[in-house]
């Protein structure tokens, strides 16, 4: 038997989504480099960003979304809703903060909204799923797929993006990458990998037993390598989107990836555990 | 027992589809127009306004190109007999493509006593 969900329940869900969206995106809404990316980035780069955001929403909603009884149609519908709400929220806040006005071209306005909306949308998805009391909702889909490597990889990617995206657009990443030498870069890599391993397999973080259970040392090693790999990959993607590779050497690009890889690893490990119930 | 979407949720979904579709259409049109005209800065001046310590001339700086200009420097000069007698400078952090910014050039002398000319003197590619 099916029934329509009560409207109050839907509004509560949107409220949680809004809180989550703001929680994760407010730092970016207040960051100049992100506004600038909105009008510096070419339209095709914004299209790639929108597509990547939608793919991330599909992944998160599928593996850790709010309803475990949902099928792929529900996942797609929820993802469209979150992206749409992200666009509306980003527009409203950018207007409130005086970042959009009539003297700007529509290209500038659309660019700023799209860049901010992506992360608001992912925050919406996480907020809807994780900020509820659990009284009204079924257990998340993550419970079914706890052991799945692909599900954990997708959620690790969400965690890495949500945590490191606040740092990726800043000039500081490039400054650090320029100033630290190869020895310190290797130390940063070692620290990142060690932190990932410690969080997932050693420090008994909440839910680590469920989502990163260690059955052997080689399994922990593999899990750590995958987590760090995801952190580096997501760092590279974020830096590329924010134009941090434009006109820089391969060495500097790699150094920036390693520097951003540290917060991304925290997101992919500790963040991953926080993002799923 | 599976809960079906209610009218509010369907409303949000349809509105989201329209919004996303519109955004995609705009970006796709922009991407496939294939224009890549370099930064092209045009400067337009308004009439001077007297202030407590001189005169202010409104300056509208527009980028007709398809690339953003960074640190756009504009020089506004008061000329008499084709010679600069006073020069003001305006700097804009970012001038996005097909956008304009407004600024003011300040002079000690009355701009109506000569001819005011403006020119972009440099910018960076971000």
Interface residues (C-beta under 8 A of the other chain):
Chain A: X1 X2 X3 X4 X5 X6 X7 X9 X10 X11 X14 X36 X39 X40 X42 X43 X44 X46 X47 X50 X69 X77 X80 X81 X82 X83 X84 X85 X87 X88 X103 X104 X105 X106 X107 X108 X110 X111 X113 X114 X243
Chain B: X1 X2 X3 X4 X5 X6 X7 X8 X9 X12 X13 X15 X16 X17 X19 X20 X23 X24 X26 X27 X28 X30 X31 X68 X94 X96 X97 X98 X99 X100 X101 X102 X126
